[in-house]
Amino acid sequence: MKEYDIVLIEGNEYIEVDRINIEDNIYVYLTELSNPDNFIIRKYLEVDGEEYFEGLESNNEFDKVLTYFLKKHKDIFDNNKL
């Protein structure tokens, strides 16, 4: 069984589903632990050894990052393995 990291953001627990590097940025895909249908995408930052998750700057950035995620996991979405 695969283990997942749990992240606390704004009082909610999220499961880290994936990380993707795009144009020198690391994006993290997270689903809410209590409701896996809810997901967020955050930019991962490490500053002085501390990890941070930052919101995306625009809808265009969100669309671009979501497209990368869907392409990376195309086999899951094409075969309805959700």
Rosetta silent file (secondary structure, phi, psi, omega in degrees, C-alpha in Angstrom):
SEQUENCE: MKEYDIVLIEGNEYIEVDRINIEDNIYVYLTELSNPDNFIIRKYLEVDGEEYFEGLESNNEFDKVLTYFLKKHKDIFDNNKL
SCORE:     score description
SCORE:     0.000 S_00000001
   1 L     0.000  133.383 -179.472    0.000    0.000    0.000 S_00000001
   2 L   -77.077  137.109  176.239    1.348    3.427   -0.959 S_00000001
   3 L   -95.372  145.836 -179.707    1.830    5.950    1.832 S_00000001
   4 L  -122.257  149.470  174.240    0.893    9.590    1.336 S_00000001
   5 L   -81.254  140.610  175.296    2.023   12.758    3.047 S_00000001
   6 E  -105.330  131.580 -177.015   -0.632   14.707    4.934 S_00000001
   7 E  -121.796  136.691  177.069   -0.377   18.507    4.769 S_00000001
   8 E  -101.016  118.574  179.235   -2.243   21.022    6.933 S_00000001
   9 E  -131.630  121.541  178.218   -3.304   24.150    5.025 S_00000001
  10 L    50.761   41.652  176.340   -5.620   26.766    6.531 S_00000001
  11 L    81.477   -0.299  179.574   -6.879   24.270    9.118 S_00000001
  12 E  -111.448  142.732  177.498   -7.699   21.538    6.587 S_00000001
  13 E   -91.787  132.562  179.951   -5.828   18.271    6.097 S_00000001
  14 E  -125.628  147.756  173.670   -4.822   17.405    2.537 S_00000001
  15 E   -95.807  129.558  176.528   -3.234   14.333    0.984 S_00000001
  16 E   -78.577  114.492 -177.242   -0.317   15.078   -1.314 S_00000001
  17 E   -87.983  -41.276 -175.080   -1.167   13.292   -4.555 S_00000001
  18 E  -163.539  158.643  170.862    1.703   14.417   -6.783 S_00000001
  19 E  -127.813  137.767 -179.546    4.468   16.947   -7.360 S_00000001
  20 E  -134.014  133.803  175.839    5.359   18.232  -10.799 S_00000001
  21 E   -90.463  123.709  177.720    8.268   20.441  -11.877 S_00000001
  22 E  -136.633  119.691  174.908    7.270   23.091  -14.407 S_00000001
  23 L    48.502   53.957  177.171    9.563   25.914  -15.509 S_00000001
  24 L    66.252   16.268  174.582   11.744   25.826  -12.367 S_00000001
  25 E  -120.380  148.795  174.993    8.712   25.664  -10.046 S_00000001
  26 E  -108.291  123.163  179.035    7.421   22.706   -8.046 S_00000001
  27 E  -110.138  139.753 -177.101    3.642   22.352   -7.968 S_00000001
  28 E  -117.188  130.465  177.722    1.855   20.112   -5.482 S_00000001
  29 E  -100.103  124.278 -174.289   -1.531   18.501   -6.120 S_00000001
  30 E  -128.591  140.164  172.937   -3.518   17.974   -2.927 S_00000001
  31 E  -116.496  144.602 -178.307   -6.899   16.414   -2.157 S_00000001
  32 E   -69.327  131.604 -177.030   -8.808   17.145    1.025 S_00000001
  33 L   -60.258  -42.480 -177.166   -8.612   14.245    3.480 S_00000001
  34 L   -79.309  -17.916  179.528  -12.254   14.559    4.582 S_00000001
  35 L  -149.761   87.736 -175.374  -13.552   15.018    1.007 S_00000001
  36 L   -59.566  -14.613  176.373  -11.227   13.661   -1.723 S_00000001
  37 L   -71.540  -20.990  177.521  -13.359   15.303   -4.438 S_00000001
  38 L   -88.183  126.842  178.766  -12.000   18.680   -3.268 S_00000001
  39 E  -134.067  157.164  174.118   -8.518   19.411   -4.547 S_00000001
  40 E  -136.438  158.446  173.968   -6.112   22.313   -4.590 S_00000001
  41 E  -122.023  130.310  179.360   -2.862   23.036   -6.394 S_00000001
  42 E  -130.877  153.378  174.264   -0.126   24.926   -4.591 S_00000001
  43 E   -87.561  130.920 -179.227    3.374   26.061   -5.442 S_00000001
  44 E   -91.115  131.986  177.104    5.981   24.427   -3.196 S_00000001
  45 E  -130.696  144.650  172.050    8.732   26.615   -1.753 S_00000001
  46 E  -124.997  118.942 -177.923   11.602   25.803    0.570 S_00000001
  47 E  -127.214  120.950  179.909   13.126   28.769    2.379 S_00000001
  48 L    51.754   40.670  177.228   15.863   28.319    4.988 S_00000001
  49 L    80.783   -2.345  179.332   14.954   24.649    5.350 S_00000001
  50 E  -100.337  138.829  177.419   11.251   25.372    5.935 S_00000001
  51 E   -91.023  138.194  177.612    8.557   24.115    3.547 S_00000001
  52 E  -135.141  150.719  173.450    5.824   26.471    2.346 S_00000001
  53 E  -119.467  125.954 -176.078    2.851   26.150    0.032 S_00000001
  54 E  -116.120  141.420  176.073    1.872   29.254   -1.899 S_00000001
  55 L   -64.741  161.235  179.104   -1.302   29.871   -3.874 S_00000001
  56 L   -80.783  154.891 -172.523   -1.107   30.262   -7.639 S_00000001
  57 L   -79.866  -25.005 -175.050   -0.922   33.724   -9.142 S_00000001
  58 L  -158.359  167.741  173.979   -3.658   33.465  -11.771 S_00000001
  59 H   -64.659  -33.339  178.290   -6.263   31.306  -13.450 S_00000001
  60 H   -63.829  -41.792  177.648   -3.866   30.924  -16.377 S_00000001
  61 H   -63.663  -43.828  177.778   -1.207   29.460  -14.085 S_00000001
  62 H   -58.397  -48.234 -179.492   -3.796   27.088  -12.599 S_00000001
  63 H   -59.926  -42.643 -179.274   -4.945   25.978  -16.075 S_00000001
  64 H   -63.524  -46.214 -177.820   -1.372   25.393  -17.219 S_00000001
  65 H   -68.531  -40.663  177.691   -0.446   23.341  -14.171 S_00000001
  66 H   -62.615  -38.377  177.461   -3.672   21.327  -14.265 S_00000001
  67 H   -61.334  -43.354  176.708   -3.005   20.512  -17.932 S_00000001
  68 H   -59.493  -44.772  179.981    0.444   19.120  -17.022 S_00000001
  69 H   -61.196  -46.481 -179.263   -1.133   16.986  -14.279 S_00000001
  70 H   -64.196  -38.423  177.254   -3.812   15.618  -16.619 S_00000001
  71 H   -66.905  -41.179 -179.200   -1.220   14.793  -19.293 S_00000001
  72 H   -63.686  -35.410 -176.359    1.038   13.077  -16.763 S_00000001
  73 L  -110.179   31.568 -176.713   -1.859   10.939  -15.503 S_00000001
  74 H   -54.246  -40.960 -177.423   -3.584   10.518  -18.866 S_00000001
  75 H   -61.357  -35.190  179.357   -3.900    6.748  -18.468 S_00000001
  76 H   -69.113  -46.142 -176.178   -5.951    7.153  -15.281 S_00000001
  77 H   -74.611  -35.101  178.584   -8.336    9.698  -16.747 S_00000001
  78 H   -67.138  -32.502 -176.162   -8.666    7.972  -20.142 S_00000001
  79 L  -102.441   10.699  179.057   -9.601    4.664  -18.534 S_00000001
  80 L    50.292   48.358 -179.622  -11.837    6.122  -15.805 S_00000001
  81 L   -93.173   22.604 -178.314   -9.723    4.551  -13.076 S_00000001
  82 L   -80.199    0.000    0.000  -10.639    7.189  -10.524 S_00000001
